[in-house]
């Protein structure tokens, strides 16, 4: 059985791929059809990265809020 991929690994791989797509598009070395396909891929990667970050922020907020509930005077 394969080990489960972590969201950090997926995020890092997606971010790296997104950076590659941006470099490719900025280079001007890809034709119009390739540019459109790469742009579409980039949008999907961006959405996934953004969702992962939003989920991480929510988790951090929940964890931080749980610290406020601890009474340090005990």
C-alpha positions in Angstrom: 0.0 0.0 0.0 1.4 3.4 -1.0 1.8 6.1 1.7 -0.7 8.9 1.6 0.6 12.1 0.1 0.5 15.1 2.4 -1.1 18.3 1.5 2.3 20.1 2.0 3.9 17.9 -0.7 1.0 18.5 -3.1 1.1 22.3 -2.3 4.8 22.5 -2.9 4.7 20.5 -6.1 1.8 22.6 -7.4 3.5 25.8 -6.5 6.7 24.7 -8.3 4.7 23.8 -11.4 2.8 27.1 -11.3 6.2 28.9 -11.1 7.4 27.0 -14.2 4.2 27.9 -16.1 4.7 31.6 -15.3 8.3 31.4 -16.5 7.2 29.7 -19.7 4.5 32.3 -20.4 6.8 35.2 -19.6 9.5 33.9 -21.9 7.4 34.4 -25.0 8.7 31.1 -26.5 5.3 29.4 -26.5 2.7 29.7 -29.2 -0.8 31.0 -28.6 -2.4 27.5 -28.3 0.3 26.4 -25.8 -0.1 29.7 -23.9 -3.8 29.2 -23.5 -3.3 25.6 -22.3 -0.6 26.7 -19.9 -2.7 29.6 -18.6 -5.6 27.2 -18.0 -3.3 24.8 -16.1 -2.0 27.8 -14.1 -5.5 28.9 -13.1 -6.3 25.4 -11.8 -3.0 25.2 -9.9 -3.6 28.7 -8.4 -7.1 27.7 -7.2 -5.7 24.5 -5.6 -2.9 26.4 -3.9 -5.2 29.1 -2.7 -7.6 26.6 -1.2 -4.8 24.7 0.5 -3.6 28.0 2.0 -7.1 29.0 3.2 -7.5 25.6 4.8 -4.2 25.9 6.6 -5.2 29.4 7.8 -8.4 28.0 9.2 -6.6 25.2 11.0 -4.1 27.6 12.5 -6.9 29.9 13.7 -8.7 26.9 15.3 -5.5 25.8 17.0 -4.6 29.3 18.1 -8.1 29.9 19.5 -7.9 26.6 21.4 -4.8 28.0 23.2 -6.9 30.9 24.5 -9.1 28.5 26.3 -6.3 27.2 28.4 -6.1 28.7 31.9 -2.5 29.2 32.7 -3.3 30.0 36.4 -4.1 26.4 37.2 
